[in-house]
Amino acid sequence: QVQLVESGGGLVQAGGSLRLSCAASESLFGINRMGWYRQGPGTQRELVARIDRIGTISYADSVKGRFPISRDNTKNTVDLQMNSLKVEDTAVYYCSALVLIGANLNNYWGQGTQVTVSS
């Protein structure tokens, strides 16, 4: 079972930046895909950005050009640099790991970290 620990959330003014980090309990080479999701008040959890084992990256349209995702295979971490933050980016941000075990895809989640953007 993969354990994920997020850090870096907090309160920031609109236009500011935050960097989220997700530390995985095992090597990223054993994880098919890592991603960041978010869930705002009264909304469903949505994809923000993801990166797979070979480095393919996808972004939600709402964050393209603002939230680059990166990974450090030596530290087993995946970071989300959040720039030009908007009030609507306020949400709990969750780290996700997708692992193929046999014929089953297993999805693991971190505990979430709150990001609040004030106007």
Backbone hydrogen bonds, N-H to C=O, Kabsch-Sander energy under -0.5 kcal/mol:
donor,donor_aa,acceptor,acceptor_aa,energy
5,V,23,A,-1.9
7,S,21,S,-1.9
10,G,114,Q,-1.1
12,V,116,T,-2.5
14,A,118,S,-2.7
15,G,85,L,-3.1
16,G,13,Q,-2.2
18,L,82,M,-2.1
20,L,80,L,-2.8
21,S,7,S,-2.7
22,C,78,V,-1.8
23,A,5,V,-2.6
24,A,22,C,-0.5
24,A,76,N,-2.8
25,S,3,Q,-1.6
30,G,27,S,-1.7
31,I,28,L,-1.5
32,N,98,L,-1.4
33,R,98,L,-1.6
34,M,51,I,-2.9
35,G,96,S,-2.4
36,W,49,A,-3.3
37,Y,94,Y,-2.9
38,R,46,E,-2.4
39,Q,92,V,-2.1
43,T,40,G,-2.0
46,E,38,R,-2.9
48,V,36,W,-2.9
49,A,36,W,-1.7
50,R,58,S,-2.1
51,I,34,M,-3.2
52,D,56,T,-2.3
53,R,32,N,-2.1
55,G,52,D,-2.0
58,S,50,R,-2.1
60,A,48,V,-2.5
63,V,60,A,-1.7
64,K,60,A,-1.0
66,R,63,V,-2.5
67,F,63,V,-1.9
70,S,79,D,-2.2
72,D,77,T,-2.8
73,N,71,R,-0.5
75,K,72,D,-0.7
76,N,72,D,-1.2
77,T,72,D,-1.7
78,V,22,C,-2.0
79,D,70,S,-2.5
80,L,20,L,-2.6
81,Q,68,P,-2.4
82,M,18,L,-3.5
82,M,80,L,-0.7
83,N,66,R,-1.8
83,N,81,Q,-0.7
84,S,15,G,-0.6
85,L,16,G,-2.3
89,D,86,K,-2.1
90,T,87,V,-1.8
91,A,115,V,-2.0
92,V,39,Q,-2.1
93,Y,91,A,-0.6
93,Y,113,T,-3.1
94,Y,37,Y,-2.9
96,S,35,G,-2.7
97,A,108,Y,-2.2
98,L,33,R,-3.0
99,V,97,A,-0.5
99,V,106,N,-2.9
101,I,99,V,-0.7
101,I,104,N,-3.4
102,G,100,L,-0.6
104,N,101,I,-2.1
106,N,99,V,-3.3
106,N,104,N,-0.6
108,Y,97,A,-2.9
108,Y,106,N,-0.5
110,G,95,C,-2.1
113,T,93,Y,-2.1
115,V,91,A,-2.7
116,T,10,G,-2.8
118,S,12,V,-2.5
118,S,116,T,-0.6
